Amino acid sequence: MLFKTRGWAVLPAVLIALLLSGGCTGIELLRQHQIAMLAVKCLDTKYGRQNMLGFFDRAVKEQFSYDTSSRSVFSGKPWTTVEAECVTFIRNG
């Protein structure tokens, strides 16, 4: 389990849902897991642990859109900007 807050796990639940839905193979699941872990690392590194967890709280638990969650937690930045930053972060390793 990568991070746990308020009794719910962030990544394992998403990955289990992908696998059970038949949406991907085992290899694809591993790739998605690696990218998801790097994305979480990006959010944690760039915005801090509390903001990263706040984003997941709003997006996953409270079911706000990624853009609404991003703007409310990451100093008004739209999700497209945060996502682009994380793509660069992952590519530059």
LUMNUNU-196565 format. One record per residue: x, y, z of N, C-alpha, C in turn; residue in three letters. Coordinates in steps of 0.2 Angstrom, whole numbers, plus 5000, padded with zeros to 4 digits. Atoms other than C-alpha are relative to their C-alpha. Layout:
N
XYZXYZXYZALA;...
//
This chain:
93
500449945000500050005000500450065000MET;499549945000500850174995499850055005LEU;500249954995499850295005499449985003PHE;500750024997498450275017499850065005LYS;500249954996497450415025499249995001THR;500750014998495850415034499649934999ARG;500250075001495650225032499949984993GLY;500050035007495750215013500650004997TRP;499450005003497150165002499950034993ALA;500149965007497450274986500149954994VAL;499850045006498350164973499749935000LEU;500350075001497849984977499350004998PRO;500850015002495950014976499950024993ALA;500149995007496150094959500349954996VAL;499750055004497349964952499549935001LEU;500550064999496149824959499450014996ILE;500649995005494649904950500249994993ALA;499850015007495649914934500149924998LEU;499950075001496149724935499349975000LEU;500750035000494349674940499650024994LEU;500449985006493549774926500249974994SER;499850035006494549674913500350064996GLY;499749955004495249844907500750004998GLY;499350005002497049794906500249935002CYS;499750064999498149644906500550015006THR;499549994995499449604920500650044999GLY;499449965002500849684911499850075000ILE;500249935000499849844908499850025007GLU;500249984993499249844926500750025003LEU;499349984997501149844931500250074998LEU;499749945003501549984919499650065003ARG;500449954998500050084925500250015008GLN;499849994993500550054943500650045001HIS;499349965000502350114940499950074998GLN;500249935002501650274931499750035006ILE;500449974995500450304945500450015006ALA;499649994995501750284958500550064999MET;499649945002502850414949499650065000LEU;500449945000501450534947499850025008ALA;500149984993501050524966500750035003VAL;499449974998502950554969500150074997LYS;500049935002502850704958499650055004CYS;500549964996501350774967500350025007LEU;499749994993502250744984500650045000ASP;499449965001503850824978499950074998THR;500149935003503150974969499550045005LYS;500649964996501651014981500049985007TYR;500050024993502050924998499549945001GLY;500450064998501250775006499350025002ARG;500749984998499750865014499650024994GLN;500449985006499250944997499949944995ASN;500150065004499550774988499449965002MET;500550044997498450685000499350045000LEU;500649965000497150825000499750004993GLY;500250015007497050814981499649934999PHE;500450075001496650624982499450005004PHE;500650004996495450654996499450034996ASP;500549975004494450774985499849964994ARG;500150035006494650684969499749935000ALA;500350074999494350504975499549995005VAL;500550014995493450504991499450054999LYS;500549955001492450664988499750004993GLU;500250005007492250634970499950064996GLN;500049945004492650804964500449994993PHE;499650015006493350824946500850015002SER;499349994999495250824944500250075000TYR;499849935001495251004939499750045006ASP;500249964994494151064954500549985006THR;499650024994495250964966500750034999SER;499349975001496851024958500050085002SER;500149934998496251204959499950025007ARG;500149994993495751194977500649985004SER;499450024996497351114983500650024998VAL;499349985003498751164971500050074998PHE;499949935001498651354973499650024993SER;500349985006497351374959500249974993GLY;499850035006498251274946499549954997LYS;500450055003497151184933500349935000PRO;499750075000497350994932500450004994TRP;499650015006498051014914500750025001THR;499349974998499551114921500349955004THR;499750054996499850994935500249944997VAL;499950065004499650844924500750014995GLU;499449985005500950924911500650005004ALA;499450004995502150954926500249935002GLU;499850074998502050774931500249964994CYS;499850045006502250704913500850024999VAL;499349985001503850804912500549975006THR;499750024994504350754930500249924999PHE;499950075001504150564925500549994994ILE;499550015006505050584908500750015002ARG;499349974998506550674916500349955005ASN;499850044994506550544930500550025005GLY;
//
